[in-house]
Every structure is written in C-alpha cells, then in structure tokens.
Amino acid sequence: MRALGVWTSSRLGLLLVSLMAVPWLVGGRDYLSRWKQWDASLFVTIAQYGYRGDPAQARDPGLPAFFPGMPAVLRLVHLVVDDWALCGLLVSLVAGGVAAVALARLAEFEGGSGELAVMAMVLFPTAVFLAAGYSESLFLAFAIPSWLAARRRQWPLAVLLAAGASAIRITGLFLAVALIVEFALSRPRGRDLPWLVIPFVPLIAYSWYLRGLTGDWLAWKHAQEAGWGRELVWPWRAWQTTWDSAMTAGESAVAFRMEIAGAVVAVAVLVWLLATRRWSEFVYCGLQAGALLTSAYYLSVPRSLLLWFPLWVLIARLPARWIIGYGLLLGPLMVLNALRFLTGAWAG
C-alpha cells in the first residue's frame, strides 16, 4: 500500500505543478487538451476512427505502428467519460497504480525496497509519459506482474499477462522472448512449455488484421519507417546522426541530447545486467536497446527506459540514502520535462 501511496502522491504533485504552470506557459488554453500531445493524440485518433484515421483528414501512414491495446481501452473508458484526453489520463493513472504495486512486490521479491523502486520510476526524467495518455503505464500494468509471476514460476499466469502486454506494445515481443530465457534457466516442467506460445498470439493476430486492412503482414513495422523514418542502420551511424543533430542550435537539439543521455544509461544498465548474470533481464532490455540504437537516429530512448523495470529493481537494492541524491538530481528534470511536454515540445 505504501508503494501505491508513492504513486498517488507523485501524480498529485505533478497535477498541482502543471495546473499552476500551464496557464502561465500557454495562456488560456484548455488544460486537458495540453495532455493530448504527440502519440496521445494518435491513440485517440485510432480509438475514434480505427486505423484508417479521421476521414476528414489526410491518412496518417504511421497509425499501424501503434498496437491496438491502448486504443481499445480508451474506447471502453470513453463509454463513461466524454473527454478523450481525460480518458487517457484516467487509464494511465489506474494502470500506473497497478504497475507501481507490482513493481514494489517484484523489488521486494528480489531483496530490495518496493518504495524505492517506485520512487525511482516516478522521479525519472521522462515519467510524464506515465501520466499522459500514452501506453507506458498500461504496458507496465501487464508486464511487471507477468515478470513477477515468472520469477515465482507461475507460468500460466505469466504468459497470459505477457499476452496482454503484447497487445499494447511491440515491447511485449521482447518480454515474451525474455520469458522463454527465464523458463529455460529455471527447472522447467515439460507440461509448462506450450504456455510460452501465448504471448506471441496478439502479435500474430494484429499482423493478420493489418494484412486484411493493408495487404501487408508487417504493416506495423513499415508504419514506423513511413511515419518516423525508423530504418535499420549500423549502430555507429545511428550514433553519428543523433550526435550531429544534438550539436546544432534550436529546440530539437535539446531532445537529441536527451536521446544520447538515454543511450548512455541504456548501455550502462546492459553492462550491469551482464556483470550480474541477469540473463533473462538482459535479453528483455538488450532487444529493446538493439532496436532503438540501430534506428536511423535515436528516438524515444529515454522514454523507453521507463519500461526497463530491471533498472528500478537495481535502484531498489541500493542504500536508501542514495534515493535522496537521485531525487535531487532527476526530480527537477522530471518536472521540467513534464512542462516541456505540456507546451508541445518533444520530451522523450
């Protein structure tokens, strides 16, 4: 329950800061509309109109990149809540609470402090995306309980929850592969083996749906290329492109500097996972890092770190006094980044 208190307190704090700051930053604009930025707006578009998009506007080729889990939940909440932006906030609030409780239990299972794990997550610079109508909170509400179930060797529950995560983000595929590794490293019973197929079912079903809609089994992947230019390149080329962009002047340079910082953190976490022989967690994080750091340029690396629950478990095992320095260093960056997001800037 204390972990849930940390989550709730952090959301109230962010709410109060944003309520005071947004009118000053953007004038008399509607507060709720400020939360429907970037991907949050695209999730709403899918929930309203489907993957063909708003018929009154030009078709967005990037929409199939977003898996159907988040739009489906938004659609359900909209049955009782009229405002789409508020729907997104409520989904993230409730799902984030579930994720926070599960993270605390996972951290305690691994010998750490549940409260510190949740504090580390909510103070991270890109934690605004756990509050906005993005899919991060909803994904974690399935992924962390799934991993906790796997660590407890409750395989049917683990894979069913992982299937839910796979319906929300492609990251669920990486979770599914990591579960296979975790299963192999345990002392498995042969009768549990068929369960490991289940997390792949949502991806297959979504690909089949897109095949009927667009004629392309991999439309979700090609949508990322069409919408954001996320083509596969050598990692040194991705680094160079991002570095060159970060060294320019202007608002976009700030975002690319954040991407570089996120990449450095990601590599450091992977080294730690290898050094401590956390093989299954390394697979989960490493597959994400591989996809992000071999894109044409770094995009959403800091935001993706929110999904790296092994990082929060690591911090939870550090001495409690360390969280003070962590909070003093990263907490202000989290608030600043949240305000950047609410003013329409790219924030991770």
C-alpha positions as CSV (number, residue, x, y, z in Angstrom):
1,M,0.0,0.0,0.0
2,R,2.9,2.4,0.6
3,A,4.0,1.9,-3.0
4,L,0.5,2.9,-4.1
5,G,0.8,6.0,-1.8
6,V,4.1,7.0,-3.5
7,W,2.4,6.6,-6.9
8,T,-0.6,8.6,-5.9
9,S,1.4,11.4,-4.2
10,S,3.6,11.7,-7.3
11,R,0.6,12.1,-9.6
12,L,-1.0,14.7,-7.3
13,G,2.3,16.6,-7.2
14,L,2.6,16.6,-11.0
15,L,-1.1,17.7,-11.2
16,L,-0.6,20.6,-9.0
17,V,2.6,21.8,-10.7
18,S,1.1,21.5,-14.1
19,L,-2.2,23.2,-13.1
20,M,-0.2,26.2,-11.8
21,A,2.3,26.3,-14.7
22,V,0.3,25.6,-17.8
23,P,-1.9,28.8,-17.8
24,W,1.3,30.8,-17.4
25,L,3.2,28.9,-20.1
26,V,0.4,28.7,-22.8
27,G,-2.1,31.3,-21.8
28,G,-5.8,30.4,-21.5
29,R,-5.6,27.1,-23.5
30,D,-7.8,24.3,-22.1
31,Y,-5.8,22.3,-19.5
32,L,-6.9,18.9,-20.6
33,S,-6.1,19.5,-24.2
34,R,-2.4,20.1,-23.2
35,W,-2.2,16.4,-22.3
36,K,-3.2,15.2,-25.7
37,Q,0.2,15.8,-27.3
38,W,2.0,13.7,-29.9
39,D,1.3,9.9,-29.5
40,A,-1.6,10.6,-27.1
41,S,-3.4,12.3,-29.9
42,L,-2.7,9.4,-32.3
43,F,-4.0,6.9,-29.8
44,V,-7.3,8.9,-29.6
45,T,-7.5,9.0,-33.4
46,I,-7.3,5.2,-33.6
47,A,-9.8,4.8,-30.7
48,Q,-12.2,7.1,-32.5
49,Y,-11.9,6.2,-36.2
50,G,-9.8,3.0,-36.4
51,Y,-6.5,2.5,-38.3
52,R,-7.8,4.4,-41.4
53,G,-7.8,7.5,-39.3
54,D,-10.0,10.6,-39.4
55,P,-11.8,10.6,-42.7
56,A,-11.8,14.4,-42.7
57,Q,-8.0,14.4,-42.7
58,A,-5.2,13.0,-44.8
59,R,-4.5,9.4,-43.9
60,D,-1.6,9.0,-41.5
61,P,0.7,6.2,-42.6
62,G,2.1,5.9,-39.1
63,L,-1.0,4.7,-37.3
64,P,-0.5,0.9,-37.7
65,A,2.7,1.4,-35.7
66,F,0.6,1.6,-32.6
67,F,-0.7,-1.7,-31.3
68,P,-4.5,-1.9,-30.5
69,G,-4.4,-2.5,-26.7
70,M,-4.3,1.2,-25.7
71,P,-6.9,2.4,-28.2
72,A,-9.2,-0.4,-27.2
73,V,-9.0,0.5,-23.5
74,L,-9.5,4.2,-24.4
75,R,-12.6,3.3,-26.3
76,L,-14.0,1.4,-23.3
77,V,-13.4,4.2,-20.9
78,H,-14.9,6.7,-23.4
79,L,-18.2,4.9,-22.9
80,V,-18.5,6.6,-19.5
81,V,-16.1,9.5,-19.8
82,D,-16.8,12.0,-22.6
83,D,-13.4,13.8,-22.9
84,W,-10.8,11.8,-24.7
85,A,-7.8,13.5,-23.1
86,L,-9.3,12.7,-19.7
87,C,-9.8,9.1,-20.7
88,G,-6.1,8.8,-21.4
89,L,-5.2,10.4,-18.1
90,L,-7.5,8.0,-16.2
91,V,-6.2,4.9,-18.0
92,S,-2.6,5.9,-17.1
93,L,-3.5,6.8,-13.5
94,V,-5.2,3.4,-12.8
95,A,-2.8,1.3,-14.8
96,G,0.2,3.1,-13.3
97,G,-1.1,2.3,-9.8
98,V,-1.3,-1.4,-10.7
99,A,2.2,-1.2,-12.2
100,A,3.6,0.5,-9.1
101,V,2.2,-2.1,-6.7
102,A,3.5,-4.9,-8.9
103,L,6.9,-3.2,-9.1
104,A,7.1,-2.9,-5.3
105,R,6.4,-6.6,-4.9
106,L,8.9,-7.5,-7.6
107,A,11.6,-5.3,-5.9
108,E,10.9,-6.9,-2.6
109,F,11.0,-10.4,-4.1
110,E,14.5,-9.5,-5.4
111,G,15.6,-8.3,-2.0
112,G,15.1,-4.6,-2.4
113,S,12.8,-1.8,-1.3
114,G,9.5,-1.6,-3.0
115,E,9.0,2.1,-2.1
116,L,12.4,3.0,-3.5
117,A,11.7,1.2,-6.8
118,V,8.5,3.1,-7.3
119,M,10.2,6.4,-6.3
120,A,13.0,5.8,-8.8
121,M,10.4,5.2,-11.6
122,V,8.2,8.2,-10.9
123,L,11.2,10.6,-10.5
124,F,12.8,9.5,-13.8
125,P,13.1,12.5,-16.2
126,T,10.6,11.0,-18.7
127,A,8.0,10.0,-16.1
128,V,5.5,12.4,-17.6
129,F,4.7,9.6,-20.0
130,L,3.4,7.5,-17.1
131,A,0.8,10.2,-16.5
132,A,-0.2,11.2,-20.1
133,G,-2.4,9.2,-22.3
134,Y,0.5,7.1,-23.6
135,S,0.8,3.3,-23.4
136,E,3.7,3.1,-21.0
137,S,1.6,2.7,-17.8
138,L,-0.8,0.2,-19.4
139,F,2.1,-1.9,-20.7
140,L,3.8,-2.0,-17.3
141,A,0.5,-2.9,-15.6
142,F,0.7,-6.2,-17.5
143,A,4.5,-6.6,-18.0
144,I,5.6,-6.2,-14.4
145,P,3.0,-8.6,-12.9
146,S,3.9,-11.0,-15.7
147,W,7.6,-10.9,-14.7
148,L,6.8,-11.3,-11.1
149,A,4.7,-14.4,-11.9
150,A,7.6,-15.8,-13.9
151,R,10.0,-15.3,-11.1
152,R,7.6,-17.2,-8.9
153,R,7.4,-19.9,-11.5
154,Q,3.7,-19.3,-12.1
155,W,4.0,-19.8,-15.9
156,P,0.3,-19.8,-17.0
157,L,-0.3,-16.5,-15.2
158,A,3.0,-15.1,-16.5
159,V,2.3,-15.8,-20.2
160,L,-1.4,-14.6,-20.0
161,L,-0.3,-11.3,-18.6
162,A,2.5,-11.1,-21.2
163,A,-0.1,-11.6,-23.9
164,G,-1.8,-8.5,-22.6
165,A,1.4,-6.6,-22.7
166,S,2.0,-7.8,-26.3
167,A,-1.4,-6.4,-27.3
168,I,-0.2,-2.9,-26.2
169,R,3.3,-2.5,-27.5
170,I,5.9,-4.3,-29.6
171,T,7.9,-4.4,-26.5
172,G,5.7,-7.3,-25.4
173,L,7.5,-9.4,-28.0
174,F,10.8,-8.7,-26.2
175,L,9.1,-9.7,-22.9
176,A,7.9,-12.9,-24.5
177,V,11.5,-13.8,-25.6
178,A,12.8,-13.0,-22.2
179,L,10.2,-15.3,-20.6
180,I,11.5,-18.1,-22.7
181,V,15.0,-17.5,-21.4
182,E,13.8,-17.3,-17.8
183,F,11.8,-20.5,-18.4
184,A,14.9,-22.2,-19.7
185,L,17.1,-21.1,-16.8
186,S,14.6,-22.4,-14.3
187,R,14.0,-26.1,-13.7
188,P,11.0,-26.3,-16.1
189,R,8.4,-28.9,-16.3
190,G,7.7,-30.0,-19.8
191,R,4.0,-29.6,-19.4
192,D,4.5,-25.8,-19.0
193,L,6.4,-25.4,-22.3
194,P,3.3,-24.9,-24.6
195,W,2.2,-21.9,-22.5
196,L,5.2,-19.9,-23.8
197,V,3.5,-19.6,-27.2
198,I,0.6,-17.5,-25.9
199,P,2.4,-14.1,-25.7
200,F,3.0,-14.2,-29.4
201,V,-0.6,-14.7,-30.3
202,P,-1.6,-10.9,-30.1
203,L,1.2,-10.0,-32.5
204,I,0.1,-12.7,-34.9
205,A,-3.5,-11.6,-34.6
206,Y,-2.6,-7.9,-35.2
207,S,-0.4,-8.8,-38.2
208,W,-3.3,-10.8,-39.6
209,Y,-5.7,-7.9,-39.1
210,L,-3.3,-5.5,-40.8
211,R,-2.8,-8.0,-43.7
212,G,-6.6,-7.7,-44.3
213,L,-6.5,-3.9,-43.9
214,T,-3.4,-3.0,-45.9
215,G,-2.3,-6.2,-47.6
216,D,1.0,-6.1,-45.6
217,W,1.7,-8.6,-42.8
218,L,4.4,-6.2,-41.4
219,A,2.4,-3.0,-41.7
220,W,3.2,-2.1,-38.1
221,K,6.9,-2.2,-38.8
222,H,6.6,-0.4,-42.1
223,A,4.5,2.3,-40.5
224,Q,7.4,3.2,-38.2
225,E,9.6,3.6,-41.3
226,A,7.0,5.7,-43.1
227,G,5.9,7.8,-40.1
228,W,9.2,8.4,-38.4
229,G,12.0,7.1,-40.7
230,R,13.0,4.4,-38.3
231,E,15.1,2.3,-40.7
232,L,17.7,-0.2,-39.6
233,V,21.3,1.1,-39.8
234,W,24.6,0.3,-38.3
235,P,24.8,1.5,-34.6
236,W,27.7,3.8,-35.2
237,R,25.8,5.5,-38.0
238,A,22.7,6.0,-35.7
239,W,25.0,7.5,-33.0
240,Q,26.7,9.9,-35.5
241,T,23.3,11.1,-36.9
242,T,22.0,11.7,-33.4
243,W,25.2,13.4,-32.3
244,D,25.2,15.7,-35.2
245,S,21.6,16.7,-34.5
246,A,22.4,17.2,-30.9
247,M,25.2,19.6,-31.6
248,T,23.0,22.0,-33.6
249,A,21.2,25.0,-32.3
250,G,17.5,25.1,-31.6
251,E,14.8,23.3,-29.7
252,S,15.3,19.9,-31.4
253,A,18.9,19.8,-30.2
254,V,17.7,19.5,-26.6
255,A,15.6,16.4,-27.5
256,F,18.6,14.8,-29.2
257,R,20.8,15.4,-26.3
258,M,18.3,13.7,-24.1
259,E,18.4,10.8,-26.5
260,I,22.1,10.5,-26.2
261,A,21.9,10.6,-22.4
262,G,19.3,7.8,-22.6
263,A,21.5,5.7,-24.8
264,V,24.4,6.0,-22.3
265,V,22.1,5.0,-19.4
266,A,20.8,2.0,-21.5
267,V,24.3,0.7,-22.2
268,A,25.3,1.1,-18.6
269,V,22.3,-0.9,-17.5
270,L,23.1,-3.6,-20.0
271,V,26.7,-3.9,-18.7
272,W,25.3,-4.2,-15.2
273,L,22.9,-7.0,-16.2
274,L,25.7,-8.9,-17.9
275,A,28.1,-8.4,-15.0
276,T,25.4,-9.8,-12.6
277,R,24.4,-12.5,-15.0
278,R,20.8,-11.5,-15.1
279,W,20.4,-13.2,-18.5
280,S,16.7,-13.0,-19.0
281,E,16.5,-9.3,-18.0
282,F,19.5,-8.7,-20.3
283,V,17.5,-10.2,-23.1
284,Y,14.4,-8.1,-22.4
285,C,16.4,-4.8,-22.2
286,G,19.0,-5.8,-24.8
287,L,16.4,-6.5,-27.5
288,Q,14.9,-3.1,-26.9
289,A,18.3,-1.4,-26.9
290,G,19.2,-3.2,-30.1
291,A,16.1,-1.9,-31.8
292,L,16.5,1.6,-30.5
293,L,20.2,2.1,-31.1
294,T,20.2,0.7,-34.6
295,S,17.4,3.0,-35.9
296,A,18.3,5.8,-38.3
297,Y,18.5,8.1,-35.4
298,Y,17.7,7.8,-31.7
299,L,14.1,8.3,-31.0
300,S,12.3,7.8,-27.6
301,V,15.3,6.1,-26.0
302,P,14.8,7.9,-22.6
303,R,11.0,7.2,-22.7
304,S,11.7,3.5,-23.4
305,L,13.8,3.3,-20.3
306,L,10.6,3.7,-18.3
307,L,9.8,0.1,-19.4
308,W,13.1,-1.2,-18.1
309,F,11.8,-2.5,-14.7
310,P,15.1,-4.3,-14.0
311,L,16.6,-0.8,-13.7
312,W,14.1,0.2,-10.9
313,V,14.8,-3.1,-9.2
314,L,18.5,-2.4,-9.3
315,I,18.0,1.0,-7.7
316,A,15.7,-0.5,-5.1
317,R,18.6,-2.6,-3.8
318,L,20.9,0.4,-3.2
319,P,21.1,2.1,0.2
320,A,18.1,4.2,0.9
321,R,20.1,7.4,1.3
322,W,21.0,7.2,-2.4
323,I,17.5,8.0,-3.4
324,I,17.9,11.4,-1.9
325,G,20.6,12.3,-4.4
326,Y,18.7,10.6,-7.1
327,G,15.6,12.7,-6.4
328,L,17.5,15.9,-6.1
329,L,19.3,15.3,-9.4
330,L,16.5,13.8,-11.5
331,G,13.3,15.1,-9.8
332,P,13.7,18.7,-11.2
333,L,14.5,17.3,-14.6
334,M,11.2,15.3,-14.5
335,V,9.2,18.4,-13.7
336,L,10.9,20.4,-16.4
337,N,10.4,17.7,-18.9
338,A,6.7,17.4,-18.0
339,L,6.3,21.1,-18.6
340,R,8.1,20.8,-21.9
341,F,5.6,18.1,-22.9
342,L,2.6,20.2,-21.9
343,T,3.8,23.1,-24.0
344,G,4.1,20.8,-27.1
345,A,7.8,20.2,-27.1
346,W,9.3,16.8,-27.8
347,A,10.1,15.4,-24.4
348,G,11.4,11.9,-25.0
